[in-house]
Amino acid sequence: MPLRDVSVSLRLPSPAPVQRVYLAPSMTELPFTVGQDGEIGYTVPYLENHQMVVLELV
């Protein structure tokens, strides 16, 4: 059963800024937000079996 619109919020252990967020291996870009406390937020639009999300740091 596939999942849709899975919201993710996380805080990285280092303060390095995130340059981009994308799905691999499809290279589909995901829009993301950075909150006041440095948390990263994004939504995986479709998830069936497994999916890898890459956070590319500056």
N, C-alpha and C positions, 0 to 999 in steps of 0.2 A: 504494500500500500504506500504510494508516494505521499510525501509531505509537501505542503506548499507554504510559501511565505514564512519561513523560519527566521525569526528575529534573534539576533545575537548581539550581546553587549559584553565587552571584555576590557580588562585593563592590563596593559603590557608591563612587564617588570622593569623595563627601561623607558626613559622619557623620549626616546628617538621618535620623531614624527613619522607617521604613516604617509607614504607617497601615493599608494594605490592598493585596492583590494580587488582580487579577481578569482574566478574559479579555474581550477586546473584539472585536466589538461585543455579544456575548451578555450581558455583565455578570455572568458566572458567577464567584462568589467562589472563590478558591483559598486553602486554609490554607497558612500559611508559618511558618517558624521563623527566629530570629535567633541565630546562634552566638556564642560567646564573643569571637571576633575580629571580629564585626560582619558576617559573611557571611549573606546571605539565602538560604534554601532553600525551594523549592516544587516541586510535581509537576504537570505538564500531563497530565491524564488521557487525552486523546485528541487526536491531531494528524493531520489529513489535509490535504495541500497546504500550508496556512499557518495560523498562528494568532498573534494579538497578545496579549502579556501586558503589563498595565499595573501598575506599582508606584507607588502613590499615597503621596507623602511627607507628613509632618505639617507 
